[in-house]
Structures are given as structure tokens and as C-alpha cells.
């Protein structure tokens, strides 16, 4: 029996055209020629912004933050695979989120022996945010392979073996990974989010290994006569959180619909699509809620890149805690996406005014792939430019705040430098001295004051041997900048101890009857400083005293004073 079984086994090997193992999966080695590592390069203005930030951090010795920036500037990565159309033109297919906000793209194919082939300056033919698919073209003359992977011509079956291929990261290093699993749900649909019950899908749910970086790579089915031995069943795109091996791929039926539209554009429909896009944009501006997450979805990569530095500066200086937290949270998902939030926020600030945003399209002009749109928003007009970016209509510029005007940054930096020289907000100690007119007490007195942060301090009057006082107070001080000048209104509330000869004579005349020479004081005034002589200021104030603990019957204490001073802010 054993000999017969052995002979039967040998006959199968000898006479089978593909051998006894023909039903097993083919080698994954050749797949490396078709599945590549996609790398983003960011807009030059974004790179310049982070290089400047990096230089400032290096001066402070923040080495960990510098390393983080270096990692970021290497660019986000994902996976993609080569596809050829009916005319054998080669393209690269990936996810939209892999190439979102990229200024330029490259792809690297790595063989098993370590040899790498990198192709740069890929062209984005089309990208669809809803389906999360993007189609890229190789530079003219560059063909990584003779023919791309083919699509599976039937739906994937539940229980069927499938394979994943791509470049997930090990730390910050993308590495080739080939995984195996099975289809666990051939047509999965689920809500977009906890707050949006709109169903997404269908997706192919499977158990083949997927990690961050696999996005855009193919989900494969072994097929004997296909290129590299596999046919593409879908594009791996997301994984289920807190689920065991619940990974999802966009099926080829959805991909094919996208490709048909991307490879056969219809310019005659552009304007109609723009009108639909504008209607959704204006509708989303309404409602009593923050509009900047909605606006961010419509910003082009160039608009984000050219305006991000100014927008982030404005958000840091003027945004509330919830806005800054939303920016930080978005950074966890996408740094460039967070920059889009900042640009969208300054646009919202420029159009909101008070209350709900009421927006309508007033005028549309242009042709082809660029239009000028004038909106009427809360009774004001705002002009914007819209362009077709990767097949989607996006905002290129909006009003004056998001028009790529670099003078906004330089002007703001100049104002900050001037404000720093004016010294209205970054000083702790003020010391000053001057002249005081004491109503009904002394026509001329010396005055001096020392305060910390405007909160606490002491002051003193000296009008010769007959009158002097010293006081302690609490108060407040504010800084208002106006170009090369700064204004610091202030107030003080406290007590003055007065050494007053008139009061001593009063007590002597009344047989020692009297209280303690203490008055309650209230003072308000203004200090003016300039950037031309940093720290130097002049001041003026009015002081009024209440009688406090003076003895009954004495009404000749110092009640009012006008003060003129010169001081220095440290």
C-alpha cells in the first residue's frame, strides 16, 4: 500500500504541467516589482516653516523635537501597486489618504536582494476622497515593469485565501511585508463615524496582515496565469480598532468605476460638478458650530502650504483653548491636515463676524480648471479662487487672509519685534520717579514708585520736613500696542501712612486726641513707552485718598494728587 501511494505521488509530479504544488500560492518575490513604497514630499513653504522651527529648537537644545521634525520632513509613506490599462499604459494605484496634501511623490521598488529602484516626480491623475482611491502616472519614459497587475474578474468569496503586500513601518523605517489570511466578509458596510450614520462600503473584510503603511497596497488572490501569479481583489485601506484581524479593502468593482472616470475625463461636466461642490461648501458653513473642520476639507495643498505659517501663528496668538486642542488632536492623525485646520480657522475668523455664518454664491467666472468665486457672507463679499486638484474642486485662495501673501508673516514678525522693544507685556518690574501736586497740602512733592507685574508695589511722597508718606498697594496693569508706541493703563488700591506736621499740631491742640495717620488710597493712570528707547516710559496718574484711620474732626489730610513721572521697565 505504501509503495502504491508513493508511485501515485511520483506520477502526479511527472505528469502534472505545473507540478503537485500547483494549487499552492506562488512565490511572493516577484510581487516586489509591482508593489512599491510611496513617499510624500511636502510643499516648499511647509518645509521652510519646519526648517525655521527646527533652527529655533536647536538653539534651545530641544534635540528630541528636532529629531521629530527630521522624521516628519522625510515625508509620509504608504504603499501602491502598478496597474496597466487596456493599452498597456502603466499607472500606480494607491489610497487618497496616502497622497493627500503631497506636493510631490516618489515610489521605490525593492527587490529581495536589496536592490532599489526609485522613480520620482509622479503625476497625480485623479484622487477621490469619498472612495479613498488615487491614480498616479509615472514620469515619461519610466516603466518599472512591462505590464501591471491584473484585476480579479469575479467577486472575492468568503473563506477564500487572500494576501496583503506593502510597506508598513518598523519604527520609522518602512519594510516590505507579505501577509496571508482569508476573506471574512465579502461585502462589509459600516457607518462613517459615531456621529454620522451614513454607510461606507462595500469593503472586503479579511484577516491578512495589515499595519500602518500597508494603506494603498493590494489585496491579492493567487491566480495561476496572472502577472506575478496574483490578481488584485482590492486596495487595503483601513483596519478595525479593537478588533482582531478585521482589515478592510476597497473591492475592484469600486476601483474600476473610479478608473473609468479618471482615465476618461469629461471637461464639459466640470462646471456642473463645481456648482455642486459650491452648494455643499456654502451649506456646510451654516449652523451654530465651528466651521473650520468643514472648510479644511475644501482647501488645496497649495493653499495650505502657502498660508500655514501665518495661520498657525494667528491660531497660537488668538485661538481659544478648544481650537488649539483640535489642532493638537489633528496632528496625531496628520500634521499637514492640522495645518489645514489652522488655515481654515483664519478663513472662518475672517467671514464669521457675529453669530451664524450665512453664505451664498454671488458670482462665478472662469473656465476649464480655474474659476473665481465671489461669495456673499453675512452681507460682505469675499473673492476666492477654485482649482481642480487631482480631479476635485479645491480652494486655491480665499479673501486676503489665505492668498499666499508672505508680507502678512513679515509684518506680523515686525510688529512682534516692535512690541518686544516697546516692552508693554514682558516686563516684571517698573521703577519710576517724578513730580506730584498735592491738592490743599503741597504745591510740589517728589514721588517714587516701585511695582512688580503691576500687581503689588509701594509708592512714596516727599514734600519736605512737614509732609511725607509711604504706601503699599495692589493693582493691575495692561499693555496696548500702537506701532512704535505702547500704552499701559493701570490702577492701584491700598493704604498710605502719612507723616503730616499739620496733623501733629492738630493732636497737640486737642490734648493728644487723634487716630493713626493712615488713609485709603485709589490711583489710576497711564504709562507711555516707545520702541526707540526700550524700557523708558513716562507716566501720569491721579490719586484720591479717603480719611481712613485719622482722628475724628481732622479734615486736612492729603486727599488728591496729580502725578507726572519718568520710569524704566525691567
Beta strands, then each sheet from edge to edge (+ up, - down):
strand 1: 35-41
strand 2: 77-84
strand 3: 90-94
strand 4: 104-110
strand 5: 116-119
strand 6: 123-128
strand 7: 133-137
strand 8: 150-151
strand 9: 161-166
strand 10: 169-170
strand 11: 173-174
strand 12: 177-191
strand 13: 199-206
strand 14: 218-222
strand 15: 230-239
strand 16: 247-251
strand 17: 359-367
strand 18: 370-377
strand 19: 380-389
strand 20: 392-398
strand 21: 429-438
strand 22: 442-452
strand 23: 456-462
strand 24: 467-477
strand 25: 480-482
strand 26: 485-500
strand 27: 518-530
strand 28: 536-546
strand 29: 560-569
sheet 1: 5+ 4- 1+ 2- 3+ 7- 6+
sheet 2: 8+ 15+ 14- 9+ 12- 13+ 16-
sheet 3: 10+ 11-
sheet 4: 17+ 18- 19+ 20-
sheet 5: 25+ 26- 24+ 23- 22+ 21- 29+ 28- 27+
end
